[in-house]
Amino acid sequence: MRNTSLVSCIIPSYRGEKYLGDAIESFLKQDYSDKEIIVVVEFFPWDNSYEFYKEKYSHIPFVKFYIFHEKMR
């Protein structure tokens, strides 16, 4: 029996909406059987990263999205 480990990819984003899709797609192409993607973005009202995530990746259970807000510090 082969032992597999969880491989996590953490993608921090600061006003990086236009690069987010490329970063997520790059990791999705990796051939790991047990993986997770954690996207952490800093809150900006004019950044559409969350809407982009909801539209394209929210249906994938191992892609998680977190919004960091200055007031959370």
Protein Blocks (a to p, Z undefined) as FASTA:
>chain_A
ZZddddddddddehilmmmmmmmmmmmmpccfbdcddddddddfklcklmmmmmmmmmpm
klccddddfklZZ
